[in-house]
Amino acid sequence: MIRKLLLLFLLLLLAAILAGQELERRWQSPLVLPAAGALLEVAPGDSLRAVANRLHREGVLPYPGMLILYARWTGADQQIRHGEYRLLPPLTAPGLLELLRSGKVVQYQVTLPEGITLRQALAILASQEHLVPELEGPADARLLELVKPYQHPEGLFFPDTYQFSRGTTDFQVLQRAHRKLLQVLEAQWQGRATELPYETPYEALIMASIIERETGLPEEREEIAGVFVRRLQAGMRLQTDPTVIYGVGDGFDGNLRRSDLDDEDNAYNTYRRDGLPPTPIALPGLDSIRAALHPSAGTALYFVARGDGGHQFSATLAEHEAAVRKFQLQRRQDYRSSPRQKP
């Protein structure tokens, strides 16, 4: 009798060991995923059971019940976070559970280049497949509220590359860009040069946006800033085309006319109005902000595009007029006002 009981016990023990080994094998077996992996979207409100059953139906998770029971027993089923996840082999069921608890969702990125306008930035954001477009344009009430106490949102967003997860809105990206702009501007303002013609950081930002639109050559930014700063200090008008073009707006067809330069109703016409324009005209980058706050010393009060992407600087009107005749009135065949793009 004792022998039979001992044999039965050993058989039961062996069965338990084998069952445990099989459960462990199933628990640690890799999910059925393609070599490139797969995307899993966990929507707000999705339960772990719903996610596990969906993966089972798709042939990815062979044993959903084990995952559901383990998660319920440990409380992990209440800790999963919604979002889009990339499942990469050899992912196992416990690895999947840890991933869903971590919130390490797939990240995409969008770049807002230096020198674009807010309208162009919104168009870039709207073109992103994984971003949700909410804003209705630069005059959207949410943007106006975001940039208070400033009255106009142009230029108040830092051009940079921003990462985001699926479902992020264009407004959320611009919230981050606005915070970063304020941080950068304040830090640069604190270390500014002395005797600048700006009363506020915002005026420096306006100048930075003009510098950004005037040149794409990093080595010219401080020199152009010096020209504009000296003109303001001397009571001269800035007389810069990019501000006029910005004021013309959507009506600009690529050809700046004499009538545009003579238009006194254009608040951005620096040929007809003194001082800085009322707002920035683009999204200035860090280098242009630095240049506005650290202009080069010198005597130049004028500059003209040479046609090779750079500018000729002049200290007197006579020198400037000679440069205009040389570079503008007798243009070379390959003339261009902006730098040649790198291949």
KOLMAR-381224 format. One record per residue (C-alpha): residue number from 1; x, y, z; chain; residue in one letter. Coordinates in steps of 0.001 Angstrom, whole numbers, padded with zeros to 6 digits. Layout:
<dogus>
<dogu n="NUM" x="X" y="Y" z="Z" chain="A" res="A"/>
...
</dogus>
This chain:
<dogus>
<dogu n="1" x="000000" y="000000" z="000000" chain="A" res="M"/>
<dogu n="2" x="002792" y="002385" z="000960" chain="A" res="I"/>
<dogu n="3" x="004581" y="001474" z="-002217" chain="A" res="R"/>
<dogu n="4" x="001537" y="002341" z="-004315" chain="A" res="K"/>
<dogu n="5" x="001065" y="005642" z="-002547" chain="A" res="L"/>
<dogu n="6" x="004725" y="006502" z="-003040" chain="A" res="L"/>
<dogu n="7" x="004465" y="005638" z="-006728" chain="A" res="L"/>
<dogu n="8" x="001340" y="007746" z="-007079" chain="A" res="L"/>
<dogu n="9" x="003067" y="010637" z="-005340" chain="A" res="F"/>
<dogu n="10" x="006057" y="010382" z="-007649" chain="A" res="L"/>
<dogu n="11" x="003803" y="010261" z="-010695" chain="A" res="L"/>
<dogu n="12" x="001902" y="013315" z="-009510" chain="A" res="L"/>
<dogu n="13" x="005175" y="015113" z="-008774" chain="A" res="L"/>
<dogu n="14" x="006504" y="014266" z="-012225" chain="A" res="L"/>
<dogu n="15" x="003269" y="015448" z="-013797" chain="A" res="A"/>
<dogu n="16" x="003484" y="018702" z="-011840" chain="A" res="A"/>
<dogu n="17" x="007096" y="019208" z="-012925" chain="A" res="I"/>
<dogu n="18" x="006249" y="018544" z="-016555" chain="A" res="L"/>
<dogu n="19" x="003210" y="020804" z="-016357" chain="A" res="A"/>
<dogu n="20" x="005292" y="023539" z="-014791" chain="A" res="G"/>
<dogu n="21" x="007924" y="023179" z="-017456" chain="A" res="Q"/>
<dogu n="22" x="005264" y="023385" z="-020160" chain="A" res="E"/>
<dogu n="23" x="003740" y="026472" z="-018582" chain="A" res="L"/>
<dogu n="24" x="007160" y="028074" z="-018336" chain="A" res="E"/>
<dogu n="25" x="007844" y="027199" z="-021989" chain="A" res="R"/>
<dogu n="26" x="004583" y="028752" z="-023083" chain="A" res="R"/>
<dogu n="27" x="005115" y="031822" z="-020882" chain="A" res="W"/>
<dogu n="28" x="008604" y="032451" z="-022215" chain="A" res="Q"/>
<dogu n="29" x="007913" y="031516" z="-025837" chain="A" res="S"/>
<dogu n="30" x="008399" y="034416" z="-028291" chain="A" res="P"/>
<dogu n="31" x="005389" y="036098" z="-029797" chain="A" res="L"/>
<dogu n="32" x="004751" y="035380" z="-033471" chain="A" res="V"/>
<dogu n="33" x="006113" y="038557" z="-035061" chain="A" res="L"/>
<dogu n="34" x="007579" y="039396" z="-038458" chain="A" res="P"/>
<dogu n="35" x="011313" y="040092" z="-038552" chain="A" res="A"/>
<dogu n="36" x="010637" y="043831" z="-038920" chain="A" res="A"/>
<dogu n="37" x="008282" y="043809" z="-035924" chain="A" res="G"/>
<dogu n="38" x="004736" y="045111" z="-035702" chain="A" res="A"/>
<dogu n="39" x="002872" y="048112" z="-034343" chain="A" res="L"/>
<dogu n="40" x="000314" y="047798" z="-031559" chain="A" res="L"/>
<dogu n="41" x="-002019" y="050656" z="-030738" chain="A" res="E"/>
<dogu n="42" x="-003569" y="050641" z="-027274" chain="A" res="V"/>
<dogu n="43" x="-006411" y="053119" z="-027327" chain="A" res="A"/>
<dogu n="44" x="-007570" y="054987" z="-024206" chain="A" res="P"/>
<dogu n="45" x="-009965" y="052690" z="-022377" chain="A" res="G"/>
<dogu n="46" x="-008565" y="049471" z="-023851" chain="A" res="D"/>
<dogu n="47" x="-008232" y="046736" z="-021214" chain="A" res="S"/>
<dogu n="48" x="-005357" y="044273" z="-021162" chain="A" res="L"/>
<dogu n="49" x="-007859" y="041503" z="-021894" chain="A" res="R"/>
<dogu n="50" x="-009023" y="043301" z="-025033" chain="A" res="A"/>
<dogu n="51" x="-005446" y="043869" z="-026183" chain="A" res="V"/>
<dogu n="52" x="-004418" y="040236" z="-025484" chain="A" res="A"/>
<dogu n="53" x="-007450" y="038817" z="-027289" chain="A" res="N"/>
<dogu n="54" x="-006842" y="041091" z="-030275" chain="A" res="R"/>
<dogu n="55" x="-003237" y="039921" z="-030514" chain="A" res="L"/>
<dogu n="56" x="-004425" y="036306" z="-030250" chain="A" res="H"/>
<dogu n="57" x="-006905" y="036790" z="-033111" chain="A" res="R"/>
<dogu n="58" x="-004099" y="038263" z="-035208" chain="A" res="E"/>
<dogu n="59" x="-001932" y="035211" z="-034511" chain="A" res="G"/>
<dogu n="60" x="000662" y="037155" z="-032501" chain="A" res="V"/>
<dogu n="61" x="-000031" y="035951" z="-028926" chain="A" res="L"/>
<dogu n="62" x="-000521" y="032147" z="-028747" chain="A" res="P"/>
<dogu n="63" x="-001583" y="031979" z="-025080" chain="A" res="Y"/>
<dogu n="64" x="-003567" y="035088" z="-024121" chain="A" res="P"/>
<dogu n="65" x="-005134" y="033478" z="-021058" chain="A" res="G"/>
<dogu n="66" x="-001783" y="033144" z="-019313" chain="A" res="M"/>
<dogu n="67" x="-001018" y="036813" z="-019826" chain="A" res="L"/>
<dogu n="68" x="-004438" y="037886" z="-018590" chain="A" res="I"/>
<dogu n="69" x="-004315" y="035662" z="-015476" chain="A" res="L"/>
<dogu n="70" x="-000766" y="036676" z="-014546" chain="A" res="Y"/>
<dogu n="71" x="-001519" y="040369" z="-015031" chain="A" res="A"/>
<dogu n="72" x="-004678" y="040149" z="-012938" chain="A" res="R"/>
<dogu n="73" x="-002845" y="038241" z="-010172" chain="A" res="W"/>
<dogu n="74" x="-000021" y="040836" z="-010040" chain="A" res="T"/>
<dogu n="75" x="-002222" y="043885" z="-010628" chain="A" res="G"/>
<dogu n="76" x="-000325" y="044723" z="-013814" chain="A" res="A"/>
<dogu n="77" x="-003581" y="044732" z="-015789" chain="A" res="D"/>
<dogu n="78" x="-004387" y="048080" z="-014118" chain="A" res="Q"/>
<dogu n="79" x="-001043" y="049612" z="-015062" chain="A" res="Q"/>
<dogu n="80" x="-000959" y="049431" z="-018858" chain="A" res="I"/>
<dogu n="81" x="-000672" y="052783" z="-020629" chain="A" res="R"/>
<dogu n="82" x="-002292" y="053697" z="-023914" chain="A" res="H"/>
<dogu n="83" x="-000303" y="054636" z="-026981" chain="A" res="G"/>
<dogu n="84" x="001411" y="053053" z="-029968" chain="A" res="E"/>
<dogu n="85" x="004035" y="050394" z="-029296" chain="A" res="Y"/>
<dogu n="86" x="006548" y="048725" z="-031572" chain="A" res="R"/>
<dogu n="87" x="006717" y="044964" z="-030937" chain="A" res="L"/>
<dogu n="88" x="010102" y="043580" z="-031938" chain="A" res="L"/>
<dogu n="89" x="011135" y="039911" z="-031916" chain="A" res="P"/>
<dogu n="90" x="012024" y="037976" z="-029842" chain="A" res="P"/>
<dogu n="91" x="009424" y="039613" z="-027564" chain="A" res="L"/>
<dogu n="92" x="007805" y="037312" z="-024973" chain="A" res="T"/>
<dogu n="93" x="004555" y="037645" z="-023044" chain="A" res="A"/>
<dogu n="94" x="006261" y="039043" z="-019902" chain="A" res="P"/>
<dogu n="95" x="008236" y="041390" z="-022141" chain="A" res="G"/>
<dogu n="96" x="005001" y="042564" z="-023742" chain="A" res="L"/>
<dogu n="97" x="003455" y="043206" z="-020350" chain="A" res="L"/>
<dogu n="98" x="006485" y="045209" z="-019220" chain="A" res="E"/>
<dogu n="99" x="006421" y="047231" z="-022447" chain="A" res="L"/>
<dogu n="100" x="002750" y="048115" z="-021975" chain="A" res="L"/>
<dogu n="101" x="003435" y="049183" z="-018396" chain="A" res="R"/>
<dogu n="102" x="006476" y="051278" z="-019367" chain="A" res="S"/>
<dogu n="103" x="004667" y="053715" z="-021646" chain="A" res="G"/>
<dogu n="104" x="007637" y="053614" z="-024070" chain="A" res="K"/>
<dogu n="105" x="005510" y="054415" z="-027084" chain="A" res="V"/>
<dogu n="106" x="006715" y="054865" z="-030650" chain="A" res="V"/>
<dogu n="107" x="008193" y="058306" z="-031246" chain="A" res="Q"/>
<dogu n="108" x="007961" y="060235" z="-034499" chain="A" res="Y"/>
<dogu n="109" x="009623" y="063549" z="-035254" chain="A" res="Q"/>
<dogu n="110" x="008907" y="066734" z="-037129" chain="A" res="V"/>
<dogu n="111" x="011331" y="069529" z="-037994" chain="A" res="T"/>
<dogu n="112" x="010367" y="073195" z="-038030" chain="A" res="L"/>
<dogu n="113" x="013200" y="074865" z="-040011" chain="A" res="P"/>
<dogu n="114" x="014685" y="078220" z="-039132" chain="A" res="E"/>
<dogu n="115" x="013270" y="081159" z="-041024" chain="A" res="G"/>
<dogu n="116" x="009808" y="079830" z="-041817" chain="A" res="I"/>
<dogu n="117" x="006648" y="081677" z="-040842" chain="A" res="T"/>
<dogu n="118" x="004084" y="080398" z="-038384" chain="A" res="L"/>
<dogu n="119" x="001714" y="079721" z="-041296" chain="A" res="R"/>
<dogu n="120" x="004376" y="077530" z="-042909" chain="A" res="Q"/>
<dogu n="121" x="005011" y="075782" z="-039592" chain="A" res="A"/>
<dogu n="122" x="001327" y="074949" z="-039303" chain="A" res="L"/>
<dogu n="123" x="001361" y="073529" z="-042840" chain="A" res="A"/>
<dogu n="124" x="004331" y="071312" z="-041943" chain="A" res="I"/>
<dogu n="125" x="002553" y="070057" z="-038832" chain="A" res="L"/>
<dogu n="126" x="-000649" y="069424" z="-040784" chain="A" res="A"/>
<dogu n="127" x="001291" y="067263" z="-043252" chain="A" res="S"/>
<dogu n="128" x="002444" y="064858" z="-040530" chain="A" res="Q"/>
<dogu n="129" x="000509" y="061600" z="-040759" chain="A" res="E"/>
<dogu n="130" x="000686" y="060830" z="-037043" chain="A" res="H"/>
<dogu n="131" x="-000108" y="064332" z="-035734" chain="A" res="L"/>
<dogu n="132" x="-003688" y="065452" z="-035103" chain="A" res="V"/>
<dogu n="133" x="-004328" y="068882" z="-036704" chain="A" res="P"/>
<dogu n="134" x="-006512" y="071034" z="-034452" chain="A" res="E"/>
<dogu n="135" x="-005447" y="074608" z="-035132" chain="A" res="L"/>
<dogu n="136" x="-007264" y="076709" z="-037702" chain="A" res="E"/>
<dogu n="137" x="-004406" y="079046" z="-038590" chain="A" res="G"/>
<dogu n="138" x="-002083" y="081630" z="-037031" chain="A" res="P"/>
<dogu n="139" x="-005051" y="083555" z="-035623" chain="A" res="A"/>
<dogu n="140" x="-006460" y="080521" z="-033767" chain="A" res="D"/>
<dogu n="141" x="-007694" y="081609" z="-030340" chain="A" res="A"/>
<dogu n="142" x="-005631" y="078900" z="-028612" chain="A" res="R"/>
<dogu n="143" x="-002420" y="080290" z="-030079" chain="A" res="L"/>
<dogu n="144" x="-003348" y="083845" z="-029145" chain="A" res="L"/>
<dogu n="145" x="-004015" y="082710" z="-025591" chain="A" res="E"/>
<dogu n="146" x="-000777" y="080693" z="-025488" chain="A" res="L"/>
<dogu n="147" x="001491" y="083626" z="-026393" chain="A" res="V"/>
<dogu n="148" x="-000026" y="086201" z="-024041" chain="A" res="K"/>
<dogu n="149" x="000955" y="088898" z="-023131" chain="A" res="P"/>
<dogu n="150" x="002175" y="089178" z="-026739" chain="A" res="Y"/>
<dogu n="151" x="-000547" y="090168" z="-029176" chain="A" res="Q"/>
<dogu n="152" x="000691" y="088222" z="-032209" chain="A" res="H"/>
<dogu n="153" x="002032" y="084633" z="-032300" chain="A" res="P"/>
<dogu n="154" x="004495" y="085057" z="-035190" chain="A" res="E"/>
<dogu n="155" x="008101" y="084234" z="-034271" chain="A" res="G"/>
<dogu n="156" x="007263" y="082973" z="-030785" chain="A" res="L"/>
<dogu n="157" x="008031" y="079312" z="-031523" chain="A" res="F"/>
<dogu n="158" x="011527" y="077865" z="-031584" chain="A" res="F"/>
<dogu n="159" x="012562" y="076142" z="-034833" chain="A" res="P"/>
<dogu n="160" x="013849" y="072689" z="-033962" chain="A" res="D"/>
<dogu n="161" x="013164" y="068964" z="-034354" chain="A" res="T"/>
<dogu n="162" x="010415" y="067743" z="-032022" chain="A" res="Y"/>
<dogu n="163" x="009554" y="064161" z="-031150" chain="A" res="Q"/>
<dogu n="164" x="005954" y="063136" z="-030596" chain="A" res="F"/>
<dogu n="165" x="003797" y="060053" z="-030240" chain="A" res="S"/>
<dogu n="166" x="000774" y="059139" z="-032353" chain="A" res="R"/>
<dogu n="167" x="-002259" y="061187" z="-031360" chain="A" res="G"/>
<dogu n="168" x="-000278" y="064274" z="-030329" chain="A" res="T"/>
<dogu n="169" x="-001871" y="067482" z="-031634" chain="A" res="T"/>
<dogu n="170" x="-000235" y="070306" z="-033569" chain="A" res="D"/>
<dogu n="171" x="-001092" y="072607" z="-030672" chain="A" res="F"/>
<dogu n="172" x="000828" y="070395" z="-028228" chain="A" res="Q"/>
<dogu n="173" x="003937" y="070547" z="-030424" chain="A" res="V"/>
<dogu n="174" x="003662" y="074335" z="-030635" chain="A" res="L"/>
<dogu n="175" x="003237" y="074559" z="-026867" chain="A" res="Q"/>
<dogu n="176" x="006655" y="072911" z="-026527" chain="A" res="R"/>
<dogu n="177" x="008129" y="075117" z="-029245" chain="A" res="A"/>
<dogu n="178" x="006826" y="078231" z="-027478" chain="A" res="H"/>
<dogu n="179" x="008249" y="077194" z="-024102" chain="A" res="R"/>
<dogu n="180" x="011618" y="076516" z="-025688" chain="A" res="K"/>
<dogu n="181" x="011639" y="079870" z="-027492" chain="A" res="L"/>
<dogu n="182" x="010982" y="081730" z="-024244" chain="A" res="L"/>
<dogu n="183" x="013744" y="079778" z="-022473" chain="A" res="Q"/>
<dogu n="184" x="016282" y="080391" z="-025249" chain="A" res="V"/>
<dogu n="185" x="015390" y="084059" z="-025607" chain="A" res="L"/>
<dogu n="186" x="015619" y="084736" z="-021870" chain="A" res="E"/>
<dogu n="187" x="018972" y="082953" z="-021562" chain="A" res="A"/>
<dogu n="188" x="020423" y="084884" z="-024499" chain="A" res="Q"/>
<dogu n="189" x="018970" y="088195" z="-023267" chain="A" res="W"/>
<dogu n="190" x="020741" y="087793" z="-019939" chain="A" res="Q"/>
<dogu n="191" x="024109" y="087581" z="-021693" chain="A" res="G"/>
<dogu n="192" x="023470" y="090336" z="-024261" chain="A" res="R"/>
<dogu n="193" x="025999" y="092962" z="-025304" chain="A" res="A"/>
<dogu n="194" x="025691" y="096477" z="-023892" chain="A" res="T"/>
<dogu n="195" x="024232" y="099570" z="-025563" chain="A" res="E"/>
<dogu n="196" x="021809" y="097744" z="-027823" chain="A" res="L"/>
<dogu n="197" x="018772" y="099594" z="-029231" chain="A" res="P"/>
<dogu n="198" x="016278" y="097124" z="-027737" chain="A" res="Y"/>
<dogu n="199" x="014150" y="097789" z="-024676" chain="A" res="E"/>
<dogu n="200" x="012803" y="094238" z="-024376" chain="A" res="T"/>
<dogu n="201" x="013717" y="090683" z="-025376" chain="A" res="P"/>
<dogu n="202" x="010769" y="090797" z="-027790" chain="A" res="Y"/>
<dogu n="203" x="012403" y="093606" z="-029768" chain="A" res="E"/>
<dogu n="204" x="015562" y="091500" z="-029988" chain="A" res="A"/>
<dogu n="205" x="013420" y="088631" z="-031259" chain="A" res="L"/>
<dogu n="206" x="012003" y="090871" z="-033991" chain="A" res="I"/>
<dogu n="207" x="015526" y="091783" z="-035054" chain="A" res="M"/>
<dogu n="208" x="016579" y="088122" z="-034976" chain="A" res="A"/>
<dogu n="209" x="013738" y="087214" z="-037326" chain="A" res="S"/>
<dogu n="210" x="014874" y="089864" z="-039818" chain="A" res="I"/>
<dogu n="211" x="018464" y="088585" z="-039652" chain="A" res="I"/>
<dogu n="212" x="017165" y="085063" z="-040210" chain="A" res="E"/>
<dogu n="213" x="015373" y="086115" z="-043388" chain="A" res="R"/>
<dogu n="214" x="018215" y="088279" z="-044700" chain="A" res="E"/>
<dogu n="215" x="020948" y="085642" z="-044867" chain="A" res="T"/>
<dogu n="216" x="021520" y="081912" z="-044731" chain="A" res="G"/>
<dogu n="217" x="025265" y="082289" z="-044183" chain="A" res="L"/>
<dogu n="218" x="026153" y="081768" z="-040492" chain="A" res="P"/>
<dogu n="219" x="029267" y="083943" z="-040799" chain="A" res="E"/>
<dogu n="220" x="027193" y="086921" z="-041981" chain="A" res="E"/>
<dogu n="221" x="024570" y="087006" z="-039263" chain="A" res="R"/>
<dogu n="222" x="026472" y="089152" z="-036757" chain="A" res="E"/>
<dogu n="223" x="027644" y="091514" z="-039499" chain="A" res="E"/>
<dogu n="224" x="024102" y="092018" z="-040757" chain="A" res="I"/>
<dogu n="225" x="022969" y="092506" z="-037165" chain="A" res="A"/>
<dogu n="226" x="025648" y="095198" z="-036824" chain="A" res="G"/>
<dogu n="227" x="024329" y="097040" z="-039877" chain="A" res="V"/>
<dogu n="228" x="020749" y="097057" z="-038580" chain="A" res="F"/>
<dogu n="229" x="021775" y="098011" z="-035044" chain="A" res="V"/>
<dogu n="230" x="023835" y="100955" z="-036322" chain="A" res="R"/>
<dogu n="231" x="020964" y="102089" z="-038538" chain="A" res="R"/>
<dogu n="232" x="018577" y="102089" z="-035568" chain="A" res="L"/>
<dogu n="233" x="021090" y="103939" z="-033412" chain="A" res="Q"/>
<dogu n="234" x="021571" y="106542" z="-036151" chain="A" res="A"/>
<dogu n="235" x="017823" y="107052" z="-036595" chain="A" res="G"/>
<dogu n="236" x="017877" y="105509" z="-040071" chain="A" res="M"/>
<dogu n="237" x="015166" y="103243" z="-041382" chain="A" res="R"/>
<dogu n="238" x="015968" y="099558" z="-041699" chain="A" res="L"/>
<dogu n="239" x="014852" y="099393" z="-045344" chain="A" res="Q"/>
<dogu n="240" x="014831" y="095615" z="-045526" chain="A" res="T"/>
<dogu n="241" x="012874" y="093710" z="-048165" chain="A" res="D"/>
<dogu n="242" x="011861" y="090675" z="-046032" chain="A" res="P"/>
<dogu n="243" x="009732" y="092830" z="-043726" chain="A" res="T"/>
<dogu n="244" x="007898" y="094358" z="-046687" chain="A" res="V"/>
<dogu n="245" x="007327" y="090939" z="-048205" chain="A" res="I"/>
<dogu n="246" x="005931" y="089667" z="-044896" chain="A" res="Y"/>
<dogu n="247" x="003521" y="092607" z="-044778" chain="A" res="G"/>
<dogu n="248" x="002347" y="091951" z="-048345" chain="A" res="V"/>
<dogu n="249" x="001447" y="088449" z="-047185" chain="A" res="G"/>
<dogu n="250" x="-000305" y="085986" z="-049480" chain="A" res="D"/>
<dogu n="251" x="-000467" y="088633" z="-052193" chain="A" res="G"/>
<dogu n="252" x="003289" y="088437" z="-052747" chain="A" res="F"/>
<dogu n="253" x="004023" y="086705" z="-056067" chain="A" res="D"/>
<dogu n="254" x="007812" y="086650" z="-055811" chain="A" res="G"/>
<dogu n="255" x="008295" y="090053" z="-057392" chain="A" res="N"/>
<dogu n="256" x="008792" y="092990" z="-055009" chain="A" res="L"/>
<dogu n="257" x="007494" y="096086" z="-056793" chain="A" res="R"/>
<dogu n="258" x="008107" y="099786" z="-056309" chain="A" res="R"/>
<dogu n="259" x="004468" y="100120" z="-055272" chain="A" res="S"/>
<dogu n="260" x="005147" y="097660" z="-052435" chain="A" res="D"/>
<dogu n="261" x="008094" y="099723" z="-051224" chain="A" res="L"/>
<dogu n="262" x="005992" y="102900" z="-051378" chain="A" res="D"/>
<dogu n="263" x="002995" y="101415" z="-049542" chain="A" res="D"/>
<dogu n="264" x="002644" y="103387" z="-046314" chain="A" res="E"/>
<dogu n="265" x="-000298" y="101268" z="-045169" chain="A" res="D"/>
<dogu n="266" x="001938" y="098209" z="-044809" chain="A" res="N"/>
<dogu n="267" x="002862" y="098165" z="-041110" chain="A" res="A"/>
<dogu n="268" x="005938" y="096074" z="-041978" chain="A" res="Y"/>
<dogu n="269" x="007244" y="098470" z="-044629" chain="A" res="N"/>
<dogu n="270" x="010586" y="099464" z="-043133" chain="A" res="T"/>
<dogu n="271" x="011214" y="101702" z="-046141" chain="A" res="Y"/>
<dogu n="272" x="008359" y="103952" z="-045031" chain="A" res="R"/>
<dogu n="273" x="008269" y="103372" z="-041255" chain="A" res="R"/>
<dogu n="274" x="010849" y="104049" z="-038574" chain="A" res="D"/>
<dogu n="275" x="012239" y="101469" z="-036187" chain="A" res="G"/>
<dogu n="276" x="011441" y="097807" z="-035969" chain="A" res="L"/>
<dogu n="277" x="008316" y="096233" z="-037497" chain="A" res="P"/>
<dogu n="278" x="005512" y="095463" z="-035029" chain="A" res="P"/>
<dogu n="279" x="006224" y="091703" z="-034761" chain="A" res="T"/>
<dogu n="280" x="008768" y="089117" z="-035837" chain="A" res="P"/>
<dogu n="281" x="008462" y="088043" z="-039461" chain="A" res="I"/>
<dogu n="282" x="009633" y="084424" z="-039077" chain="A" res="A"/>
<dogu n="283" x="010838" y="081796" z="-036616" chain="A" res="L"/>
<dogu n="284" x="014437" y="082778" z="-035803" chain="A" res="P"/>
<dogu n="285" x="016964" y="080174" z="-034729" chain="A" res="G"/>
<dogu n="286" x="019522" y="080350" z="-031953" chain="A" res="L"/>
<dogu n="287" x="022298" y="081751" z="-034171" chain="A" res="D"/>
<dogu n="288" x="020152" y="084665" z="-035326" chain="A" res="S"/>
<dogu n="289" x="019030" y="085420" z="-031758" chain="A" res="I"/>
<dogu n="290" x="022652" y="085437" z="-030655" chain="A" res="R"/>
<dogu n="291" x="023584" y="087697" z="-033583" chain="A" res="A"/>
<dogu n="292" x="020843" y="090187" z="-032702" chain="A" res="A"/>
<dogu n="293" x="022212" y="090386" z="-029168" chain="A" res="L"/>
<dogu n="294" x="025900" y="090331" z="-030166" chain="A" res="H"/>
<dogu n="295" x="026191" y="092359" z="-033385" chain="A" res="P"/>
<dogu n="296" x="029579" y="092848" z="-034992" chain="A" res="S"/>
<dogu n="297" x="031279" y="096178" z="-034465" chain="A" res="A"/>
<dogu n="298" x="032119" y="098201" z="-037560" chain="A" res="G"/>
<dogu n="299" x="031047" y="101078" z="-039754" chain="A" res="T"/>
<dogu n="300" x="028912" y="099369" z="-042435" chain="A" res="A"/>
<dogu n="301" x="025422" y="100809" z="-042835" chain="A" res="L"/>
<dogu n="302" x="024444" y="099093" z="-046086" chain="A" res="Y"/>
<dogu n="303" x="024632" y="095710" z="-047747" chain="A" res="F"/>
<dogu n="304" x="023569" y="094227" z="-051073" chain="A" res="V"/>
<dogu n="305" x="023384" y="090631" z="-052319" chain="A" res="A"/>
<dogu n="306" x="026430" y="089762" z="-054397" chain="A" res="R"/>
<dogu n="307" x="024676" y="086998" z="-056310" chain="A" res="G"/>
<dogu n="308" x="026701" y="084142" z="-054832" chain="A" res="D"/>
<dogu n="309" x="024608" y="083818" z="-051700" chain="A" res="G"/>
<dogu n="310" x="026576" y="086395" z="-049702" chain="A" res="G"/>
<dogu n="311" x="026444" y="090173" z="-049328" chain="A" res="H"/>
<dogu n="312" x="028681" y="093169" z="-050028" chain="A" res="Q"/>
<dogu n="313" x="028831" y="095527" z="-047033" chain="A" res="F"/>
<dogu n="314" x="029424" y="099266" z="-047383" chain="A" res="S"/>
<dogu n="315" x="030032" y="102107" z="-044934" chain="A" res="A"/>
<dogu n="316" x="028859" y="104964" z="-047182" chain="A" res="T"/>
<dogu n="317" x="025971" y="105495" z="-049552" chain="A" res="L"/>
<dogu n="318" x="028381" y="106078" z="-052438" chain="A" res="A"/>
<dogu n="319" x="030073" y="102718" z="-051819" chain="A" res="E"/>
<dogu n="320" x="026673" y="101063" z="-051566" chain="A" res="H"/>
<dogu n="321" x="025425" y="102548" z="-054829" chain="A" res="E"/>
<dogu n="322" x="028581" y="101339" z="-056557" chain="A" res="A"/>
<dogu n="323" x="027989" y="097847" z="-055139" chain="A" res="A"/>
<dogu n="324" x="024365" y="097939" z="-056311" chain="A" res="V"/>
<dogu n="325" x="025503" y="098814" z="-059838" chain="A" res="R"/>
<dogu n="326" x="028034" y="096007" z="-059766" chain="A" res="K"/>
<dogu n="327" x="025957" y="093222" z="-058251" chain="A" res="F"/>
<dogu n="328" x="022339" y="094163" z="-058968" chain="A" res="Q"/>
<dogu n="329" x="022196" y="096163" z="-062179" chain="A" res="L"/>
<dogu n="330" x="024690" y="093936" z="-063995" chain="A" res="Q"/>
<dogu n="331" x="023680" y="090558" z="-062667" chain="A" res="R"/>
<dogu n="332" x="025742" y="087512" z="-063490" chain="A" res="R"/>
<dogu n="333" x="024027" y="084567" z="-065162" chain="A" res="Q"/>
<dogu n="334" x="024105" y="082378" z="-062066" chain="A" res="D"/>
<dogu n="335" x="022935" y="085186" z="-059746" chain="A" res="Y"/>
<dogu n="336" x="021133" y="084138" z="-056590" chain="A" res="R"/>
<dogu n="337" x="020374" y="086024" z="-053409" chain="A" res="S"/>
<dogu n="338" x="020576" y="083002" z="-051115" chain="A" res="S"/>
<dogu n="339" x="023456" y="080570" z="-050515" chain="A" res="P"/>
<dogu n="340" x="023790" y="077538" z="-052739" chain="A" res="R"/>
<dogu n="341" x="022246" y="074484" z="-051111" chain="A" res="Q"/>
<dogu n="342" x="024641" y="071779" z="-050007" chain="A" res="K"/>
<dogu n="343" x="024282" y="068505" z="-051940" chain="A" res="P"/>
</dogus>
